[in-house]
C-alpha cells in the first residue's frame, strides 16, 4: 500500500502541466523572481539525468534487447520525424535564425521524462515508454550533435564536437553515475534497498518536475521581450512541430500494424521532447543568439498541453 507521502508525490507528478504553466505565467509577470536560475540550467539538467539514471538497472538493457524491433522503430521515429519536422517548420514559417536554431535543437533532442507519466495517464505501454526514453537519451549523445550540425548548419556553422562534449557531460556521465549507484544498491540489505529505491522512485519525478519548471520559467523570465517580438510565428512553429510528432508517431505505428497501446506510446515519445536539454544546449553553444533558448521554453508548455489533452482522450477509452 502507498503511504500518504507517496500518494502526494504521485499527485504532484501527475499535475506537472499545471506547475509548468503556473511557473511560466509567474515568470512572465515577475521575471525577477525566476531569472536567477539561468546560470544553473546545465547543473539542473545534470540533476535530472542523474535522477533518471537512478531509476535504471542493467536488466533494463536486456529488456530492450528482447524487443529490438519496436525499440528501433521508436528511436528511429524520434530522430527522423522531429528533427526533419523542426527544419521544415522553421523554413515554412520563415523563422529568424536564432529561433530556427532553437527549434531544430528541440527537434533533435531525445524524448522527455514527462512522457512516462503521460503514457500512464493515456493507458499506453508504460514499460515501453520507459525503455524508449532510456534508449533515445543514450542515442542522443551522438544523434543530437550530428542532427543539429547537419540541419542547423544550413543557417550558420555549428560546433558539433562541442555539442557532443556537452551531451557527454550533461547526459551521459550523470546517467551512468545514476545507473552505477542504483546497481550498487543491490549489495545492501534487502529492506534498506527497497526503502532507498522507493524514495528515489517517489521523490525523483517531483525533483525533475521542479527543475524543469525552474529551467523553463527562467528562460521565459529572461526572454520576455524576445517572446513578445517573435509573436505568433514562434508559437505556431513550436505547436506545429509537436503536433507533427504526435500525429506521425501514431500513424507510423498504425501503418506498421501495431496495436493502439504501442501506437499511443510511440506517439507520446516522439511528440514530447527533452526541452530542458534543448534550452541548456542553446544557452551554452548559441549564447550570442538570445532567441535560441526560447523555442525550448515554449516547447515545454506545448508538448505538455498536447500530451495531456491526448491522455485525457485516450485515458477514457479502455
C-alpha positions in Angstrom: 0.0 0.0 0.0 1.2 3.5 -0.8 1.6 5.9 2.2 0.4 9.4 2.2 3.8 10.9 1.2 4.0 8.6 -1.9 0.4 9.4 -2.9 1.2 13.1 -2.6 4.3 12.9 -4.7 2.3 10.9 -7.4 -0.4 13.6 -7.5 2.3 16.3 -7.8 3.9 14.5 -10.7 0.5 13.9 -12.4 -0.2 17.7 -12.3 3.1 18.6 -13.9 1.4 20.6 -16.6 -0.2 22.9 -14.0 3.3 23.6 -12.4 4.9 24.4 -15.8 2.0 26.8 -16.9 1.9 28.4 -13.4 5.7 28.9 -13.4 5.7 30.4 -16.9 2.9 32.8 -16.0 4.6 33.8 -12.8 7.9 34.3 -14.7 6.0 36.5 -17.3 4.6 38.8 -14.6 7.6 38.8 -12.2 10.7 37.9 -14.2 13.0 38.9 -11.3 11.6 36.0 -9.3 12.9 33.4 -11.8 15.8 34.8 -13.8 18.3 33.9 -11.0 18.2 30.2 -12.1 19.7 30.8 -15.6 23.3 30.2 -14.7 22.3 26.9 -13.2 20.4 25.4 -16.1 23.2 23.0 -17.1 23.6 21.8 -13.5 19.8 21.3 -13.3 19.8 19.2 -16.4 22.6 17.1 -14.9 20.4 16.5 -11.8 17.5 15.4 -13.9 19.7 13.0 -15.8 21.2 11.6 -12.6 17.7 11.1 -11.3 16.8 9.2 -14.5 19.9 7.1 -14.1 19.0 6.2 -10.6 15.8 4.5 -11.9 17.7 2.4 -14.4 19.2 -1.1 -13.9 21.4 -3.2 -16.1 18.4 -5.5 -16.6 16.6 -2.7 -18.4 19.1 -3.0 -21.3 18.4 -6.8 -21.5 14.6 -5.9 -21.6 15.3 -3.6 -24.6 17.1 -6.4 -26.4 14.1 -8.6 -26.0 12.0 -6.2 -28.2 14.6 -4.8 -30.6 12.2 -4.1 -33.5 9.8 -1.8 -31.7 12.6 -0.1 -29.8 14.5 0.5 -33.0 11.3 1.9 -34.7 10.6 4.2 -31.8 14.1 5.6 -31.5 14.3 5.9 -35.3 11.0 7.8 -35.4 12.3 10.1 -32.6 15.4 11.1 -34.6 13.8 11.2 -38.0 10.4 12.8 -37.6 11.1 15.5 -35.1 14.4 16.9 -36.5 13.1 17.0 -40.0 9.8 18.5 -38.9 11.6 21.2 -36.9 13.7 22.0 -40.0 10.6 22.0 -42.2 8.5 24.3 -40.0 11.5 26.6 -39.4 11.7 27.1 -43.1 7.9 27.2 -43.7 7.4 29.8 -41.0 10.5 31.8 -42.1 11.8 31.9 -38.6 14.6 34.3 -37.6 18.0 32.4 -37.4 18.1 32.2 -33.6 14.5 30.8 -33.3 15.2 28.4 -36.2 18.3 27.0 -34.5 16.4 26.7 -31.2 13.5 24.9 -32.9 16.0 22.5 -34.6 17.7 21.9 -31.3 14.4 20.9 -29.6 13.6 18.6 -32.5 17.0 16.9 -32.3 16.7 16.2 -28.5 15.5 12.8 -27.1 12.2 12.1 -25.6 11.3 13.9 -22.3 10.9 12.0 -19.0 7.4 13.5 -18.6 6.3 11.2 -21.4 6.3 8.3 -19.0 3.6 10.0 -16.9 1.6 10.9 -19.9 1.8 7.3 -21.2 0.5 6.1 -17.8 -2.5 8.5 -17.9 -3.2 7.6 -21.6 -3.4 3.9 -20.9 -0.4 3.3 -23.1 2.5 0.9 -22.6 4.4 2.5 -19.7 7.2 -0.1 -19.7 7.9 0.5 -23.4 7.8 4.3 -22.8 10.5 4.0 -20.1 12.7 1.8 -22.4 12.2 4.2 -25.3 13.1 7.2 -23.2 16.2 5.4 -21.9 17.4 4.3 -25.4 16.7 7.7 -27.1 18.5 9.5 -24.3 21.6 7.4 -24.7 21.4 7.6 -28.5 21.1 11.4 -28.3 24.6 11.7 -27.0 25.7 11.1 -30.7 22.5 11.9 -32.6 21.7 15.3 -31.2 25.1 16.9 -32.1 25.0 15.2 -35.6 21.5 16.3 -36.4 22.0 19.8 -35.1 25.2 20.2 -37.0 23.5 18.9 -40.2 20.3 20.8 -40.1 21.2 24.0 -38.2 24.4 24.1 -40.2 22.4 25.4 -43.1 21.9 28.6 -41.1 25.4 29.0 -39.6 28.5 26.9 -38.7 27.7 24.6 -35.7 30.4 23.2 -33.4 29.3 19.6 -33.5 32.2 18.4 -31.3 31.3 21.0 -28.7 27.7 19.8 -28.6 29.0 16.2 -28.3 31.1 17.2 -25.3 28.2 18.9 -23.7 26.0 15.8 -24.2 28.6 13.6 -22.5 28.9 16.0 -19.6 25.2 16.8 -19.1 23.6 13.5 -20.2 25.9 10.5 -20.4 28.0 11.0 -17.2 25.1 11.7 -14.9 23.1 8.8 -16.5 25.9 6.3 -16.0 26.6 7.6 -12.5 23.0 7.1 -11.5 23.0 3.6 -13.1 26.1 2.6 -11.2 24.7 3.9 -7.9 21.4 2.0 -8.5 23.3 -1.1 -9.3 25.4 -0.8 -6.2 22.2 -0.7 -4.1 21.9 -4.4 -4.9 24.7 -5.1 -2.4 23.0 -3.6 0.6 20.4 -5.3 2.8 17.1 -6.0 1.1 14.8 -3.9 3.3 17.2 -0.9 3.2 17.5 -1.4 -0.6 13.7 -1.3 -1.1 13.4 1.7 1.2 16.0 3.7 -0.8 14.6 2.7 -4.2 11.1 3.6 -3.1 12.3 7.0 -2.0 14.1 7.5 -5.3 11.0 6.5 -7.4 8.8 8.7 -5.3 10.8 11.8 -4.9 12.7 11.6 -8.3 9.8 12.7 -10.5 8.9 15.6 -8.2 12.6 16.9 -8.3 12.7 16.5 -12.1 9.5 18.5 -12.5 10.7 21.2 -10.1 14.0 21.6 -12.1 12.1 21.6 -15.4 9.8 24.4 -14.1 12.9 26.3 -13.0 14.6 25.9 -16.3 11.6 26.8 -18.4 10.4 29.7 -16.2 13.9 31.2 -16.0 14.1 31.2 -19.8 10.7 32.9 -20.1 11.7 35.5 -17.5 15.0 36.2 -19.3 13.5 36.5 -22.7 10.1 38.2 -22.2 10.8 40.9 -24.7 12.1 38.4 -27.3 8.9 36.3 -26.9 6.8 39.4 -27.4 8.7 40.3 -30.5 8.6 36.8 -32.0 4.9 36.6 -31.6 2.6 34.2 -33.5 5.4 32.8 -35.6 7.2 31.4 -32.6 4.1 29.8 -31.0 2.8 28.4 -34.3 6.1 26.8 -35.3 6.5 25.1 -31.9 2.9 24.0 -31.8 3.1 22.6 -35.4 6.4 20.8 -34.5 4.9 18.9 -31.6 1.6 18.2 -33.4 3.5 16.7 -36.3 5.5 14.5 -33.9 2.4 13.2 -32.0 0.5 12.6 -35.3 3.2 10.9 -37.3 4.4 8.8 -34.4 0.9 7.4 -34.0 0.2 6.8 -37.7 3.5 5.3 -38.5 2.9 2.6 -35.8 -0.6 2.0 -37.0 0.7 1.7 -40.6 3.2 -0.9 -39.4 0.4 -2.9 -37.8 1.0 -2.3 -34.1 -1.8 -2.0 -31.6 -3.3 1.1 -30.0 -1.2 0.9 -26.8 2.1 0.8 -28.7 0.9 3.4 -31.2 0.0 5.8 -28.3 3.3 5.1 -26.6 5.4 6.0 -29.7 3.2 9.0 -30.5 3.8 10.4 -27.0 7.5 9.5 -27.0 8.1 11.2 -30.4 5.9 14.2 -29.6 7.3 15.1 -26.2 10.9 16.3 -26.2 13.5 16.9 -23.6 13.0 20.7 -23.9 15.2 21.4 -20.9 18.2 19.8 -22.7 17.4 21.9 -25.7 17.4 25.0 -23.6 20.7 24.1 -22.0 22.5 23.4 -25.3 21.1 26.6 -26.8 22.3 28.7 -23.8 25.8 27.1 -23.9 26.5 26.9 -27.6 24.5 29.8 -29.1 24.9 32.3 -26.3 25.2 35.2 -28.8 21.7 34.4 -30.1 19.3 35.5 -27.4 16.4 33.9 -29.2 17.9 30.4 -29.4 16.7 29.1 -26.0 13.2 30.5 -26.4 11.6 27.7 -28.5 12.6 25.2 -25.8 10.7 27.1 -23.2 7.6 27.3 -25.4 8.1 23.7 -26.3 7.9 22.5 -22.7 4.5 24.1 -22.4 3.1 23.0 -25.7 4.1 19.3 -25.6 2.7 19.0 -22.1 -0.6 20.6 -23.2 -0.9 18.4 -26.3 0.2 15.3 -24.4 -2.2 16.0 -21.5 -5.1 16.5 -24.0 -4.3 13.2 -25.7 -4.0 11.5 -22.3 -7.4 12.8 -21.4 -9.0 11.5 -24.6 -7.2 8.1 -24.7 -7.4 7.6 -20.9 -11.2 7.5 -21.1 -11.0 4.6 -23.6 -10.3 1.1 -22.3 
